[in-house]
Amino acid sequence: MRSGVDERADGGAPANGAVVLRLSQNGATIFTSSRPWLHPLLDLTRFLAERADRGEGAVDFELYDKIVGRAAALLFVRLGIGTLCTEVMSRRAVPVLDAHQVAWRATTLVDRIDCRTEDLLADAVDPDAAYRLIRARAIAAQAKSDPTRCVLAMQDVSVVRGEHAVLRNVHLSVGRGEKLLITGANGAGKTSLLKAILGTVPTAGGAVQGAADSDRATRVGYVNQESVPVTFPISAREVVAIGVAAVRASRNEKRRRMREAMQTTRCAALADRMYGTLSGGEKQRVAIARCLAQGARLLLLDEPTASLDAEGKRELVALVERLADEQEITVVMVTHEFDAMDRTGWRHVAIHNGSLHPVEASR
């Protein structure tokens, strides 16, 4: 198959016109989707990951996608697609496909596709970074349209301290597996927002619904700069055990959950160490393990990188990103150090004058 514009009328589209994406292998269709936007490619990502888990390789794949922009092209490259057929292709996609030797055929080339995600990725070259950004936008959109995907919803929430309104009429919706970054000046109300979600500070109005409602003790995990006083004589294993103390389960089940949580956060080797002797990064990994052991599906992180060195910051951010991407754990992180981190794949909001304001992702 050559790379270029094909003047055939059908462009390889199926006759019924319903399928917008079709994956074939050795001439046989193995996956189709008719969902809008980039959701078919996210579905395809999961489909191919499941195949890989079963030991089925990506051999002789041919893909038809109705419309291909740069965002889609970056995902094709990430998935290892070698042959592509489309009806409409953005010229922004061509350099990506050609650079990775993807053979393509298009009925029509256009200068650009009218899509905000396409504009955000106009200069992107990293397929993994593109995937993180696309996934984040998809999760945020699903949380707004599908209540089953919404882990946290704040509606018209206000918090008053004395005569001062710390938060005013806050509206926030966070989806399953989403990564949300909250920034703002000192005293802006970042910690008050997290505590309103936890239910540890009273709200002057509005409602907080979602994971914190029905099973607040186990479904929401909270990690701040110093989760346990360093002078308290307690081991890392005992800190994690705090997470299962209120869980109704057998002793063996609690031990299993603790073991798996510490393995996931890569702190199993620290189990017998006294918590006060751990480094800042080790303490935070143990604290997150405590949350995982309790079964938390929503992690609230309050300035978790403040006491860490540069490597510790990178490791902590990588850990919570992995939990969100692989286990669909929702992460809400308050930080003032966002300039030093890669925010690709994170939704970013800032608190100013008691209100939340979206911060657009940079290209």
C-alpha positions as CSV (number, residue, x, y, z in Angstrom):
1,M,0.0,0.0,0.0
2,R,1.4,3.4,-1.0
3,S,1.4,6.6,1.0
4,G,-0.6,9.3,-0.5
5,V,-4.0,10.5,-1.7
6,D,-6.3,7.9,-3.2
7,E,-9.1,9.3,-5.4
8,R,-11.4,6.3,-4.9
9,A,-14.8,7.3,-3.8
10,D,-15.2,4.9,-0.8
11,G,-11.8,5.5,0.7
12,G,-12.0,1.9,2.1
13,A,-15.1,2.7,4.2
14,P,-17.6,-0.1,4.9
15,A,-20.7,-0.1,2.7
16,N,-23.2,0.6,5.5
17,G,-21.2,3.7,6.7
18,A,-21.9,3.0,10.3
19,V,-18.4,1.8,11.3
20,V,-15.9,4.7,11.8
21,L,-13.0,2.4,12.7
22,R,-12.2,-1.1,11.7
23,L,-9.1,-3.3,12.4
24,S,-8.3,-6.2,10.2
25,Q,-5.7,-8.9,10.3
26,N,-4.9,-11.1,7.3
27,G,-8.1,-9.8,5.7
28,A,-10.4,-10.7,8.5
29,T,-12.1,-8.0,10.7
30,I,-11.2,-8.4,14.3
31,F,-12.4,-5.1,15.8
32,T,-14.9,-2.3,14.9
33,S,-16.3,0.8,16.6
34,S,-18.8,3.5,15.7
35,R,-18.3,5.7,18.7
36,P,-17.6,9.5,18.2
37,W,-14.4,11.5,18.5
38,L,-11.3,9.6,19.5
39,H,-13.1,7.0,21.7
40,P,-12.8,4.2,19.1
41,L,-9.0,4.5,19.3
42,L,-9.1,4.4,23.1
43,D,-11.3,1.3,22.8
44,L,-8.8,-0.1,20.3
45,T,-6.0,0.5,22.8
46,R,-7.7,-1.6,25.4
47,F,-8.6,-4.3,22.8
48,L,-4.9,-4.6,21.8
49,A,-3.7,-4.6,25.4
50,E,-6.0,-7.5,26.1
51,R,-4.7,-9.3,23.1
52,A,-1.1,-8.7,24.2
53,D,-2.0,-10.1,27.7
54,R,-3.2,-13.3,26.0
55,G,0.1,-13.5,24.0
56,E,-1.4,-12.5,20.7
57,G,1.0,-10.3,18.7
58,A,0.4,-7.3,16.5
59,V,1.0,-9.0,13.1
60,D,-0.2,-7.7,9.7
61,F,-2.7,-5.2,11.1
62,E,-4.6,-3.0,8.7
63,L,-6.7,-0.1,10.0
64,Y,-9.5,1.8,8.5
65,D,-10.5,5.1,10.3
66,K,-13.0,7.5,8.8
67,I,-11.1,10.7,9.7
68,V,-7.5,10.9,10.8
69,G,-5.8,13.9,12.4
70,R,-2.5,14.3,14.1
71,A,-4.0,13.0,17.4
72,A,-5.1,9.8,15.8
73,A,-1.9,9.4,13.9
74,L,0.1,9.6,17.2
75,L,-2.1,6.9,18.7
76,F,-1.7,4.7,15.5
77,V,2.1,4.9,16.0
78,R,1.8,4.1,19.7
79,L,-0.3,1.0,18.8
80,G,2.2,-0.2,16.2
81,I,-0.3,0.1,13.3
82,G,1.6,-0.4,10.0
83,T,-1.1,0.1,7.4
84,L,-3.8,2.8,7.4
85,C,-6.8,3.7,5.1
86,T,-9.0,6.7,5.6
87,E,-11.5,9.0,3.9
88,V,-10.2,12.3,5.3
89,M,-6.7,13.0,6.6
90,S,-5.3,16.2,8.1
91,R,-1.9,17.3,6.7
92,R,-0.8,17.5,10.3
93,A,-0.9,13.7,10.5
94,V,1.3,13.0,7.4
95,P,4.7,13.8,9.0
96,V,3.9,11.6,12.0
97,L,2.9,8.6,9.8
98,D,5.8,9.1,7.4
99,A,8.3,9.5,10.2
100,H,7.3,6.1,11.6
101,Q,6.9,4.4,8.2
102,V,3.2,3.8,8.4
103,A,1.8,3.1,5.0
104,W,-1.3,5.2,4.4
105,R,-4.0,5.9,1.8
106,A,-6.5,8.8,2.0
107,T,-9.3,9.9,-0.2
108,T,-8.9,13.5,0.8
109,L,-6.3,15.6,2.5
110,V,-7.3,18.7,4.4
111,D,-5.2,21.4,6.2
112,R,-6.6,20.7,9.6
113,I,-9.5,19.0,11.5
114,D,-11.7,21.2,13.6
115,C,-11.0,19.7,17.0
116,R,-9.5,21.2,20.1
117,T,-7.5,18.1,20.8
118,E,-6.0,18.3,17.3
119,D,-4.9,21.9,18.0
120,L,-3.4,20.9,21.4
121,L,-1.3,18.2,19.7
122,A,-0.4,20.3,16.6
123,D,3.3,20.2,17.5
124,A,3.4,16.9,19.5
125,V,5.8,14.2,18.5
126,D,5.7,11.8,21.6
127,P,2.9,9.2,21.1
128,D,2.9,8.3,24.8
129,A,2.4,11.9,25.8
130,A,-0.4,12.3,23.2
131,Y,-2.1,9.2,24.6
132,R,-2.1,10.6,28.1
133,L,-3.6,13.9,27.0
134,I,-6.3,12.3,24.9
135,R,-7.2,9.9,27.7
136,A,-7.4,12.7,30.2
137,R,-9.8,14.7,28.0
138,A,-11.9,11.6,27.3
139,I,-12.2,10.8,31.1
140,A,-13.2,14.4,31.9
141,A,-15.9,14.4,29.2
142,Q,-17.3,11.0,30.3
143,A,-17.6,12.1,33.9
144,K,-19.8,15.0,32.8
145,S,-22.1,12.9,30.5
146,D,-22.1,9.5,32.4
147,P,-22.9,9.5,36.1
148,T,-21.5,5.9,36.5
149,R,-18.1,7.3,35.4
150,C,-18.2,10.2,37.9
151,V,-16.2,9.5,41.1
152,L,-16.7,13.0,42.7
153,A,-19.2,15.7,42.1
154,M,-19.2,19.0,44.0
155,Q,-22.3,21.2,43.3
156,D,-22.4,24.8,44.5
157,V,-20.1,24.1,47.5
158,S,-19.0,26.9,49.8
159,V,-16.7,26.9,52.8
160,V,-16.6,29.8,55.3
161,R,-14.0,30.4,57.9
162,G,-15.1,33.0,60.3
163,E,-16.5,35.8,58.2
164,H,-14.3,34.9,55.2
165,A,-15.6,32.7,52.4
166,V,-12.7,30.4,51.5
167,L,-14.6,28.6,48.7
168,R,-17.5,30.1,46.9
169,N,-20.1,28.1,44.9
170,V,-17.6,25.5,43.7
171,H,-18.6,23.1,40.9
172,L,-16.4,20.2,40.2
173,S,-16.8,16.8,38.4
174,V,-14.0,14.2,38.4
175,G,-14.1,11.0,36.5
176,R,-12.9,7.5,37.3
177,G,-9.2,7.2,36.6
178,E,-8.8,11.0,36.1
179,K,-5.8,12.9,37.2
180,L,-6.7,16.4,38.5
181,L,-4.1,19.0,39.5
182,I,-5.2,21.8,41.8
183,T,-3.0,24.9,42.2
184,G,-3.4,28.3,43.8
185,A,-1.6,30.8,46.0
186,N,-1.0,30.1,49.7
187,G,-4.3,30.5,51.5
188,A,-6.4,30.2,48.4
189,G,-8.4,27.3,49.8
190,K,-6.6,24.2,48.2
191,T,-6.5,22.2,51.5
192,S,-10.0,23.4,52.4
193,L,-11.2,22.0,49.1
194,L,-9.7,18.6,49.9
195,K,-11.1,18.6,53.4
196,A,-14.5,19.5,52.1
197,I,-14.3,16.4,49.9
198,L,-13.3,14.3,52.9
199,G,-16.0,15.8,55.0
200,T,-13.7,17.0,57.7
201,V,-14.7,20.6,57.3
202,P,-18.3,21.8,57.2
203,T,-19.7,23.3,54.1
204,A,-21.8,26.4,54.2
205,G,-23.8,25.3,51.2
206,G,-24.0,22.9,48.3
207,A,-23.4,19.1,48.1
208,V,-20.5,16.8,47.7
209,Q,-21.4,13.5,46.1
210,G,-19.7,10.4,44.9
211,A,-17.1,8.2,46.4
212,A,-17.0,10.1,49.7
213,D,-20.8,9.7,50.2
214,S,-21.5,6.1,50.9
215,D,-18.2,4.6,52.0
216,R,-16.1,7.5,53.0
217,A,-13.8,5.6,55.4
218,T,-12.5,3.2,52.8
219,R,-13.1,4.6,49.3
220,V,-11.2,7.9,49.8
221,G,-7.5,8.0,50.7
222,Y,-5.8,11.2,52.0
223,V,-2.1,11.8,51.9
224,N,-0.4,15.0,53.0
225,Q,3.2,16.1,53.5
226,E,3.6,14.2,56.8
227,S,0.9,11.5,57.2
228,V,2.3,10.1,60.5
229,P,4.5,12.1,63.0
230,V,8.1,11.0,62.5
231,T,8.6,10.6,66.3
232,F,5.9,8.1,66.6
233,P,7.4,4.5,67.1
234,I,5.7,2.7,64.2
235,S,7.0,0.6,61.4
236,A,6.1,1.0,57.7
237,R,4.0,-2.2,57.8
238,E,2.1,-0.9,60.8
239,V,1.3,2.4,58.9
240,V,-0.1,0.4,56.0
241,A,-2.1,-1.7,58.6
242,I,-3.9,1.5,59.6
243,G,-5.6,1.3,56.2
244,V,-7.2,-2.0,56.9
245,A,-8.1,-1.5,60.5
246,A,-11.7,-0.5,59.7
247,V,-12.1,-2.9,56.8
248,R,-14.5,-5.8,57.4
249,A,-12.4,-8.7,56.2
250,S,-10.6,-11.8,57.6
251,R,-7.1,-11.5,58.9
252,N,-5.7,-13.3,55.9
253,E,-7.6,-10.9,53.5
254,K,-6.2,-7.9,55.4
255,R,-2.7,-9.3,55.1
256,R,-3.2,-9.9,51.4
257,R,-4.4,-6.4,50.8
258,M,-1.4,-5.0,52.7
259,R,1.0,-7.1,50.8
260,E,-0.4,-6.2,47.4
261,A,-0.5,-2.5,48.3
262,M,3.1,-2.5,49.4
263,Q,4.2,-4.4,46.3
264,T,2.2,-2.0,44.0
265,T,3.9,1.0,45.6
266,R,7.3,-0.7,45.7
267,C,7.8,-0.4,49.4
268,A,7.6,-4.0,50.4
269,A,11.3,-4.0,51.3
270,L,10.6,-1.2,53.8
271,A,8.0,-3.2,55.8
272,D,10.1,-3.6,59.0
273,R,11.8,-0.2,58.9
274,M,10.7,2.4,61.4
275,Y,8.6,5.0,59.6
276,G,10.6,7.9,61.1
277,T,13.8,6.6,59.5
278,L,12.4,6.6,55.9
279,S,13.2,9.2,53.3
280,G,10.5,11.6,52.2
281,G,9.7,9.6,49.1
282,E,9.6,6.4,51.0
283,K,7.2,7.8,53.5
284,Q,4.8,9.0,50.7
285,R,4.9,5.5,49.0
286,V,4.0,3.9,52.4
287,A,1.2,6.4,52.9
288,I,-0.2,5.6,49.4
289,A,0.1,1.9,50.2
290,R,-2.1,2.6,53.3
291,C,-4.7,4.1,51.0
292,L,-4.6,1.2,48.6
293,A,-4.9,-1.3,51.4
294,Q,-8.1,0.3,52.6
295,G,-9.5,0.0,49.1
296,A,-9.4,3.7,48.1
297,R,-10.6,4.6,44.6
298,L,-10.0,8.3,45.1
299,L,-6.7,9.6,46.3
300,L,-6.5,13.1,47.7
301,L,-2.8,14.3,47.8
302,D,-2.1,17.5,49.6
303,E,1.3,18.9,48.6
304,P,2.8,15.3,48.5
305,T,6.1,16.4,46.8
306,A,6.9,19.4,49.0
307,S,9.6,17.6,51.1
308,L,11.0,15.5,48.2
309,D,14.1,15.9,46.1
310,A,13.8,16.1,42.3
311,E,14.1,12.3,41.8
312,G,11.6,11.7,44.6
313,K,9.1,14.1,43.0
314,R,9.4,12.3,39.6
315,E,9.0,8.9,41.2
316,L,5.9,9.9,43.2
317,V,4.2,11.5,40.2
318,A,5.0,8.4,38.1
319,L,3.5,6.2,40.8
320,V,0.2,8.0,41.0
321,E,0.0,8.3,37.2
322,R,0.4,4.5,37.0
323,L,-2.3,3.9,39.5
324,A,-4.7,6.2,37.5
325,D,-3.8,4.7,34.1
326,E,-3.6,1.0,35.1
327,Q,-6.1,0.7,38.0
328,E,-8.5,3.6,37.2
329,I,-7.8,5.2,40.6
330,T,-8.8,8.8,40.6
331,V,-6.1,11.2,41.7
332,V,-6.7,14.7,43.0
333,M,-3.4,16.5,43.8
334,V,-2.8,19.9,45.3
335,T,0.6,21.3,44.6
336,H,2.5,24.6,44.2
337,E,5.3,22.8,42.3
338,F,3.5,22.1,39.1
339,D,6.0,24.1,36.9
340,A,8.5,21.3,37.5
341,M,6.3,18.4,36.5
342,D,5.1,17.1,33.1
343,R,1.4,17.9,33.2
344,T,0.5,16.0,30.1
345,G,-2.6,13.9,30.9
346,W,-3.5,16.0,33.9
347,R,-6.5,18.3,34.1
348,H,-5.4,21.5,35.7
349,V,-7.6,23.9,37.7
350,A,-6.6,26.8,39.8
351,I,-8.3,28.3,42.8
352,H,-8.6,32.1,42.8
353,N,-10.9,34.2,44.9
354,G,-12.6,31.1,46.2
355,S,-13.5,29.8,42.7
356,L,-12.1,27.1,40.4
357,H,-10.8,28.2,37.0
358,P,-9.6,25.7,34.3
359,V,-6.0,26.0,33.2
360,E,-5.6,25.0,29.6
361,A,-3.0,22.4,28.8
362,S,0.1,23.7,27.0
363,R,1.2,22.1,23.7
